[in-house]
Amino acid sequence: MKILLTGYYGFIGSALWNRLLKAGHNLTGLDIAANGLDDLLYCDFPTDDFDLVIHLAGKSGVRESLQDPAGYWQNNVEASRRLFERYPNTRILYASSSSAYEPDLNPYAASKFIMEELAERYGTDHVGMRFHTVYSDSCPRENMFFNKLRNGTLEYVTNHYRDFIHLEDVLDAIEILIKATHVNGVVDIGTGNPVRIQDLVPDLPVRLNTPGEREWTCANTEKMKALGFKPKYTVEKFLTNNNLDNIINLFNGETI
């Protein structure tokens, strides 16, 4: 299959690129991190006829969006609009977020919700992949929860419940959606089993004031289950395999 993948240098995008190459797909990538000219707001899109577009480029993060709402609008809404307009007859799988369930909470959530609205306007078979909290042992973003947890820089936890889903499970879900050409609209990608943040590291202080963040996230897994998707990973198993006891010792000041 001939696929255009945006954001192929990112956390999910780079792993997906390798997965799809191994599967034998013919890939073209766009990512501003790989080539400063590949800014979706201004670049010339490839003139090829693609079988599929997978759109993962954009700005992520709730707290950052509170400081830069205009940047999130430009990179998530206007850049996506250009992509949808450029490939009106091509099926597009695009990265949305569980945050879109409550678009009034922060600019990031609002930008993803409006992306979904745009997708419906520009195509009838596009799929919005509402990723829940994606993690792995190789996340390049230092400010992610599990990175801070493992390197001992996590300063507090919250009472929020999050539906954590492993990167490998996300890749499995995307591959299923590539093949499920009858699926359109918005699809949740998560486990359906939320975990309370405070329970992961109960000895840390609890922060209650977290403006803009959802209290509870839980994926509706019915659509993906119907397609045969079943997550292989759980947070508990992940932390056990990554020496949770040693991680907790970091916070207790004990020698590992």
C-alpha positions in Angstrom: 0.0 0.0 0.0 1.3 3.5 -0.8 1.0 5.6 2.4 1.8 9.2 3.3 2.7 9.4 7.0 2.9 12.9 8.6 4.8 13.2 11.9 7.0 10.2 11.2 9.7 11.5 13.5 7.5 11.6 16.5 6.9 9.2 19.4 4.1 7.2 17.6 5.1 8.1 14.1 8.7 6.8 14.2 7.6 3.4 15.6 4.8 3.2 13.1 7.1 4.0 10.2 9.4 1.1 11.1 6.4 -1.2 11.6 4.9 -0.3 8.2 8.2 -0.6 6.4 8.6 -4.2 7.8 5.1 -4.9 6.5 6.2 -4.0 3.0 4.3 -0.7 2.6 5.6 2.0 0.3 6.0 5.1 2.6 6.4 8.8 2.1 7.0 10.9 5.2 6.5 14.5 6.2 7.9 15.9 9.4 9.2 19.3 10.3 11.7 17.7 12.6 13.2 15.7 9.7 13.1 18.6 7.2 12.4 22.2 8.2 10.6 22.6 4.9 8.0 20.0 5.9 5.8 22.4 7.8 2.2 21.3 7.0 1.1 24.9 7.3 3.2 26.0 4.3 4.8 23.0 2.5 4.0 21.7 -0.9 2.4 18.4 -0.4 3.5 15.4 -2.5 1.7 15.1 -5.8 1.6 11.3 -5.7 -1.6 9.4 -5.6 -1.7 7.7 -2.2 -3.8 4.8 -1.1 -3.9 6.1 2.5 -2.8 9.1 4.5 -1.9 8.7 8.2 -1.8 12.1 9.9 0.1 12.1 13.2 1.8 15.5 13.0 0.7 18.2 15.4 1.2 19.7 18.8 0.3 17.7 21.9 0.1 18.4 25.6 -2.6 19.9 27.7 -0.5 22.2 29.9 1.6 23.5 27.0 -1.6 24.4 25.1 -2.7 26.7 28.0 0.4 28.8 27.3 0.2 28.7 23.5 -3.4 28.4 22.3 -2.7 30.0 18.9 0.1 27.6 18.2 -2.2 24.6 18.9 -4.8 26.1 16.6 -2.4 26.6 13.8 -0.6 23.3 14.0 -3.6 21.1 14.8 -6.5 22.8 13.0 -5.2 24.9 10.1 -2.4 22.4 9.1 -4.9 19.6 9.2 -7.3 21.6 7.1 -4.7 22.0 4.4 -4.1 18.2 4.5 -7.8 17.4 4.2 -8.2 19.8 1.4 -5.2 18.5 -0.5 -6.3 14.8 -0.4 -10.1 15.0 -0.7 -10.4 11.5 -2.3 -8.0 9.7 -0.1 -8.8 7.9 3.2 -7.1 9.6 6.1 -6.4 8.1 9.6 -5.6 11.0 11.8 -4.5 11.4 15.4 -7.1 12.7 17.7 -7.2 12.5 21.5 -9.3 11.4 24.4 -9.2 15.0 25.4 -11.6 15.8 22.6 -14.4 14.4 24.8 -14.3 17.6 26.8 -13.1 20.3 24.3 -14.0 23.1 26.6 -11.2 22.3 29.1 -8.1 23.4 27.2 -6.9 24.6 23.8 -5.4 21.2 23.0 -8.7 19.4 23.5 -10.5 22.1 21.5 -8.1 21.7 18.6 -8.5 18.0 18.4 -12.3 18.2 18.6 -12.3 20.7 15.7 -10.0 18.4 13.7 -12.7 15.8 14.0 -15.3 18.2 12.8 -13.1 19.2 9.8 -12.5 15.6 8.9 -16.2 14.9 8.6 -16.6 18.0 6.4 -13.8 17.0 4.0 -14.2 13.2 3.8 -16.8 10.4 4.5 -14.3 7.6 5.3 -11.8 9.4 7.4 -11.0 7.9 10.9 -10.2 10.0 14.0 -8.1 7.8 16.3 -8.8 9.1 19.8 -5.5 7.9 21.4 -5.7 7.7 25.2 -2.5 8.0 27.3 0.2 6.3 25.3 3.3 5.0 27.0 6.4 2.8 26.3 9.9 2.3 27.6 11.3 4.4 24.8 9.3 7.6 24.9 11.6 10.5 23.8 9.5 13.2 25.6 11.2 13.8 29.0 8.2 15.4 30.5 6.0 12.3 30.1 4.7 10.7 33.3 6.5 7.4 32.9 9.8 9.0 32.0 9.7 11.1 35.1 8.6 8.1 37.2 11.6 6.0 36.1 14.2 8.7 36.4 13.1 9.9 39.8 12.0 13.4 38.8 8.3 13.0 39.3 7.4 15.6 41.9 3.7 14.7 42.6 0.8 12.6 41.5 -2.9 13.4 41.0 -6.2 11.7 41.7 -7.0 11.5 38.0 -7.8 8.3 36.3 -6.1 7.6 33.0 -6.6 4.9 30.4 -2.9 4.0 29.7 -2.2 2.1 26.4 1.2 0.8 25.4 2.7 2.0 22.1 2.9 -1.5 20.7 -0.9 -1.9 21.2 -1.5 1.5 19.5 0.5 0.2 16.5 -1.6 -2.9 16.4 -4.7 -0.8 16.5 -3.5 1.4 13.6 -2.7 -1.7 11.5 -6.2 -3.0 12.1 -7.7 0.3 11.0 -5.6 0.3 7.9 -7.2 -2.9 6.8 -10.7 -2.1 8.1 -11.7 0.2 5.2 -15.4 0.0 6.1 -14.7 1.9 9.4 -15.1 5.7 9.6 -15.8 8.4 12.1 -14.2 8.5 15.6 -12.7 5.5 17.2 -11.3 5.2 20.8 -7.9 3.6 21.1 -7.3 2.5 24.7 -7.7 -0.4 27.1 -11.0 0.5 28.7 -9.4 0.0 32.1 -8.5 3.3 33.8 -5.8 3.5 36.5 -5.7 6.1 39.2 -2.4 8.0 39.0 -2.1 8.2 42.8 -2.2 4.4 43.1 0.9 4.0 40.9 3.2 5.9 43.4 1.2 6.3 46.6 4.1 7.8 48.6 4.3 11.0 46.5 2.4 14.3 47.3 -1.0 14.6 45.7 -1.6 17.7 43.6 -5.3 18.7 43.5 -5.1 21.9 41.4 -4.6 20.8 37.8 -6.5 23.3 35.6 -7.6 22.1 32.2 -7.2 18.4 32.8 -9.9 15.7 32.7 -10.7 13.9 35.9 -11.4 10.6 34.2 -10.5 9.0 30.9 -11.7 5.6 29.8 -11.8 4.4 26.2 -15.0 3.0 24.7 -13.5 -0.2 23.3 -16.6 -1.6 21.5 -15.6 -0.6 18.0 -12.0 -1.8 18.2 -13.1 -5.1 20.0 -15.5 -5.7 17.1 -12.4 -5.5 14.8 -10.5 -8.1 16.8 -8.3 -5.7 18.8 -7.2 -6.8 22.2 -4.4 -4.9 24.1 -1.5 -7.1 25.2 0.0 -4.8 27.8 -1.2 -3.4 31.2 0.4 -0.6 33.2 0.9 -3.0 36.2 2.8 -5.5 34.1 4.8 -2.8 32.4 5.9 -1.3 35.8 6.7 -4.8 37.2 8.9 -5.6 34.3 10.6 -2.2 34.7 11.4 -2.7 38.4 8.7 -0.7 40.1 10.3 -1.4 43.5 13.5 0.3 42.5 11.6 3.2 41.1 9.7 3.7 44.3 13.0 3.5 46.2 14.2 6.6 44.3 11.5 8.6 45.9 12.1 7.1 49.4 15.8 8.1 49.2 17.0 4.5 49.4 20.0 3.2 47.5 19.2 1.0 44.5 
